[in-house]
């Protein structure tokens, strides 16, 4: 399971996404859709730790991925 708990992130000290929360269980298929510039790639970069979170937690199988 992957869980985002009040995640905020962005670039150069400017938040792009604010307080995003979601859960996805094993075997679930989700789509991430939105217009250009809405933060889809930024969210994926935060989930994969390419960029740091400003706040919140990302949990994979209950383990915090920030530390």
N, C-alpha and C positions, 0 to 999 in steps of 0.2 A: 504494500500500500504506500502511496505517496500522499503527503498532506502539506499544504501551504497554509500557514497560520498568520494572518495579518502581515503579509510580506509587503514591504515597500522597497523600491529600488530604482536606480536611474544612473545617470552619468554626471561627472563633474559637480558633485554635490547638489544636483538638481533632480528631484524625484520625478520619475516618469509614471510609475505605478504606485498607487497608495492602498495599503491595507487589503491586499488580495488574499482571499482564503478559498480553498477547494480541497476536496478529497477524491482520490481515485483508487479503487480497490483492485485486487488481483484479477486479471482477465478483462478488465473494463477497457473499452476503447473510447477515447475522447478526441474531439476536434477543437483546435484553437483557431478561431476565426475572428476577423475584424478588419476594418479598413486600414490602408497604408498609414503608418505612423501611430497606430493605436497601442503599441507596446508588446506585440506578440513575440518578436525576436528578443526583446529585452527580458521578458518573463522566462523564456527558455534559457537565455544566458545566465540568469540568476539561479535557475533550477540546476544548471550544470556547473555552477560556481565559476563561470568565466568572469562574471562581475560580482562584486560583493553586495550583500543586502544592506539597506540602511536600517531596517528593523524587521522583526518577525522571525519566523522559524520555518525551515523546510525539514520535514521528517520523512525518512524512508524506512518502512517497517518499524516505526517508532523511534528510530535513532536520529538525533539532531545532526544535520549536515553542515552546520556553520562552523563547528570547531574542528 
